[in-house]
């Protein structure tokens, strides 16, 4: 994907938002990459259920 930084926000109902930031001292742009539910988040990052 070529993302140099990746951040996560935990939303209500076990949803997650993944985003990246780009910019300089004058301008910062946030790119929302994914809005996904918890099972899809686990699958994306390879987490296994017990």
C-alpha positions as CSV (number, residue, x, y, z in Angstrom):
1,X,0.0,0.0,0.0
2,X,3.0,2.3,0.5
3,X,1.8,4.0,3.7
4,X,4.6,5.3,5.9
5,X,2.4,5.9,8.9
6,X,-0.8,4.2,9.9
7,X,-3.1,5.1,12.8
8,X,-6.2,3.5,14.3
9,X,-9.3,4.9,15.9
10,X,-11.6,2.6,17.9
11,X,-15.2,3.5,17.1
12,X,-18.4,2.5,18.8
13,X,-19.8,-1.0,18.1
14,X,-16.3,-2.5,17.7
15,X,-15.7,-0.7,14.4
16,X,-12.3,0.6,13.5
17,X,-11.0,3.5,11.3
18,X,-7.5,3.3,9.8
19,X,-6.0,6.5,8.5
20,X,-2.7,8.0,7.4
21,X,-1.3,11.5,7.6
22,X,0.6,13.4,5.0
23,X,1.8,17.0,4.9
24,X,4.3,19.6,6.0
25,X,4.4,22.5,8.5
26,X,1.7,24.4,6.7
27,X,-0.8,21.7,5.6
28,X,-1.7,18.3,7.0
29,X,-4.0,16.0,5.1
30,X,-5.7,12.9,6.6
31,X,-6.5,10.0,4.3
32,X,-9.1,7.6,5.7
33,X,-8.1,4.2,4.4
34,X,-10.6,1.8,5.9
35,X,-13.8,1.9,8.0
36,X,-14.1,-1.8,9.0
37,X,-15.8,-3.9,11.6
38,X,-13.9,-5.8,14.2
39,X,-13.9,-9.3,12.5
40,X,-12.6,-7.7,9.2
41,X,-9.9,-5.8,11.2
42,X,-8.8,-9.0,12.8
43,X,-8.6,-10.7,9.4
44,X,-6.7,-7.8,7.8
45,X,-4.0,-7.9,10.4
46,X,-3.9,-11.7,10.8
47,X,-5.3,-11.9,14.3
48,X,-6.7,-15.4,15.2
49,X,-9.7,-16.2,17.5
50,X,-9.1,-18.3,20.6
